[in-house]
């Protein structure tokens, strides 16, 4: 996986702005999912590595932006825990010649992250989510993949099942505030 970095903002905002910290968290989540997939390491191992050695740190002479660590952890934990529901949903919205288990690991990580956020983060506008993950795709790909990300996430967002799921998640979140998420799960099958 290339060392895509989010060290310069397109809109000129400071590196530390909340928007940029969330963008960096999204990019890091995709990279972590890729690492889990390729290296077959656990959620807790990859999370520790990213929090301790990558987010906001200098790596191989390159400075990585500070990321919203809490958002990064919530994304990564949520994506892994919801993978069994996300994968068939994504597969359903891919073109018939594209299957999720056969596409590039980086593209798979981007689609899982975007789908998770569309469904489980109703406080973020869907068009922002889609735009963010298209930008992430552009960090790694120059050809058709960013278009695939846009199309798949747009279709997932417009899916009636997703509208209901997002409403259910919003209702659940407003009714109860969850306790801290345990990150000691040893899942590595992303």
C-alpha positions as a printed Julia matrix, in Angstrom:
190×3 Matrix{Float64}:
   0.0     0.0     0.0
   1.38    3.37   -0.87
   2.18    5.82    1.88
  -0.7     8.14    1.05
  -0.63   11.06    3.4
  -3.05   13.79    4.22
  -0.48   16.43    5.15
  -1.77   19.27    2.99
  -5.35   20.4     2.93
  -7.03   21.31   -0.35
  -8.9    24.2     1.21
  -5.97   25.76    3.01
  -7.27   25.08    6.51
  -4.76   24.39    9.24
  -3.58   20.82    9.74
  -5.21   20.65   13.11
  -8.75   21.63   12.13
 -11.49   19.22   13.18
 -12.42   18.52    9.54
  -8.83   17.67    8.64
  -8.4    15.56   11.76
 -11.48   13.53   10.75
 -10.22   13.25    7.16
  -6.91   11.96    8.5
  -8.77    9.48   10.72
 -10.68    8.17    7.67
  -7.47    7.73    5.68
  -5.81    6.0     8.64
  -8.81    3.68    9.09
  -8.55    2.63    5.44
  -4.81    2.03    5.82
  -5.38    0.04    9.01
  -8.06   -2.1     7.37
  -5.69   -2.74    4.48
  -2.96   -3.75    6.9
  -5.32   -6.08    8.77
  -6.37   -7.67    5.48
  -2.91   -8.14    4.0
  -0.86   -8.89    7.14
  -3.65  -10.76    8.95
  -3.09   -8.87   12.2
  -5.68   -8.24   14.88
  -7.75   -5.15   15.46
  -6.01   -4.4    18.74
  -2.53   -4.76   17.18
  -3.25   -2.47   14.24
  -5.01    0.08   16.42
  -2.07    0.21   18.83
   0.39    0.59   15.96
  -1.52    3.45   14.36
  -2.21    5.33   17.59
   1.34    4.9    18.91
   3.42    5.22   15.76
   1.48    6.8    12.89
  -1.3     9.26   13.72
   0.29   12.71   13.83
   3.8    11.23   13.76
   6.72   11.39   11.39
   7.09    8.15    9.43
  10.0     7.58    7.07
  10.72   11.32    6.96
   7.12   12.29    6.2
   4.91   14.07    8.72
   1.41   12.63    8.98
  -1.44   14.88   10.03
  -2.9    14.64   13.46
  -6.03   12.54   13.36
  -9.11   12.44   15.51
  -8.0     9.35   17.45
 -11.4     8.68   18.96
 -13.07    8.86   15.55
 -10.36    6.58   14.1
 -10.9     4.0    16.85
 -14.69    4.15   16.53
 -14.53    3.77   12.75
 -12.11    0.88   12.85
 -13.91   -0.96   15.65
 -17.3    -0.41   14.05
 -16.2    -1.51   10.58
 -14.7    -4.72   11.93
 -17.76   -5.49   14.07
 -20.2    -4.78   11.21
 -18.17   -6.39    8.41
 -20.58   -9.31    8.0
 -23.45   -6.95    7.26
 -21.39   -4.45    5.27
 -19.83   -6.9     2.82
 -23.06   -8.3     1.31
 -24.45   -4.78    1.08
 -21.38   -3.54   -0.79
 -21.34   -6.63   -3.0
 -24.97   -5.98   -3.93
 -24.05   -2.49   -5.2
 -20.95   -3.45   -7.17
 -21.21   -4.08  -10.91
 -21.81   -7.74  -11.72
 -18.23   -8.17  -12.96
 -16.85   -6.83   -9.66
 -17.05   -8.95   -6.49
 -15.93   -7.56   -3.15
 -13.75  -10.56   -2.3
 -11.92  -10.23   -5.65
 -11.21   -6.5    -5.76
  -8.08   -4.72   -4.58
  -7.66   -4.73   -0.78
  -7.35   -0.95   -0.65
 -10.56   -0.45   -2.62
 -12.31   -2.99   -0.38
 -11.16   -1.05    2.72
 -12.4     2.25    1.27
 -15.81    0.79    0.44
 -16.2    -0.83    3.87
 -15.26    2.42    5.62
 -17.58    4.54    3.53
 -20.5     2.11    3.83
 -20.03    1.88    7.59
 -20.01    5.63    7.99
 -23.08    6.11    5.77
 -25.05    3.68    7.92
 -23.67    4.2    11.41
 -22.65    7.87   11.52
 -25.91    9.74   10.83
 -24.47   12.96   12.24
 -22.2    13.23    9.19
 -23.98   14.33    5.99
 -23.95   11.48    3.43
 -22.54   13.66    0.66
 -19.62   14.59    2.93
 -18.96   10.9     3.62
 -19.03   10.06   -0.08
 -16.78   12.99   -0.99
 -14.29   12.11    1.74
 -13.96    8.5     0.56
 -13.69    9.53   -3.09
 -10.8    11.76   -1.97
  -9.27    8.8    -0.11
  -9.61    6.72   -3.29
  -7.77    9.44   -5.24
  -4.89    9.09   -2.74
  -4.32    5.55   -3.97
  -5.77    5.27   -7.47
  -5.68    7.32  -10.67
  -8.05    5.32  -12.85
 -11.56    3.95  -12.38
 -11.54    3.17   -8.65
 -12.58    6.66   -7.39
 -15.56    6.47   -9.76
 -16.42    3.03   -8.38
 -16.26    4.37   -4.83
 -18.54    7.26   -5.76
 -21.07    5.04   -7.54
 -21.19    2.31   -4.89
 -21.48    4.73   -1.96
 -24.11    6.81   -3.79
 -26.14    3.65   -4.43
 -25.78    2.5    -0.83
 -26.85    5.93    0.42
 -29.92    5.92   -1.83
 -30.88    2.38   -0.86
 -34.2     2.25    1.09
 -32.69   -0.29    3.51
 -29.95    2.17    4.4
 -32.37    5.0     5.09
 -34.21    2.79    7.59
 -30.95    1.49    9.11
 -29.64    5.04    9.53
 -32.87    6.11   11.2
 -32.68    3.09   13.53
 -29.04    3.9    14.42
 -29.94    7.56   15.09
 -32.81    6.5    17.33
 -30.63    4.0    19.23
 -27.87    6.56   19.71
 -30.25    9.18   21.0
 -31.84    6.75   23.46
 -28.62    5.53   25.02
 -25.03    6.65   25.19
 -22.78    3.6    24.76
 -20.04    2.75   27.2
 -16.44    2.8    26.01
 -15.78    0.22   23.35
 -13.51   -2.65   24.3
 -10.61   -2.83   21.9
  -9.23   -6.13   23.11
 -10.91   -8.12   20.37
  -8.46  -10.32   18.51
 -10.21  -10.17   15.15
  -7.94   -9.97   12.15
 -10.21  -11.08    9.34
 -10.93   -7.76    7.66
